[in-house]
Amino acid sequence: MRSIPRKLVYRRPRFRVDLPVVLHDEQGRRLHGRCSELSSEGAGLNLHEAPAAGKPVRVEIEVDEQVVRVTGCVVRQHGGNRFGLRFLPAGAEERRAIERMVALVQHNPFF
């Protein structure tokens, strides 16, 4: 008997995107990759190197020629080079930056 994959239900809408991303980890490494999913709570990333899970990182995501810089934490690896990132905004300014970024991709299908 084959199992049927269950559909995940998320608390916040997720949007498929293809955006450049850079993670700055605690060791000072710059990890380059792409952001493939975005929500107000986090992002799905494709990276060439594996970041340490559970450690804080600084995240730069380029959206519409703007670079959004926020704090985050890698929470899971989805096999290979796919990672889940949770945003951990350090204050109201970072929260607003995340909200603006999500609003941009929500209303523009070309990201």
Helices and strands as residue ranges (DSSP letters): E 15-24, E 30-38, E 42-47, E 56-63, E 66-77, E 82-87, H 92-106
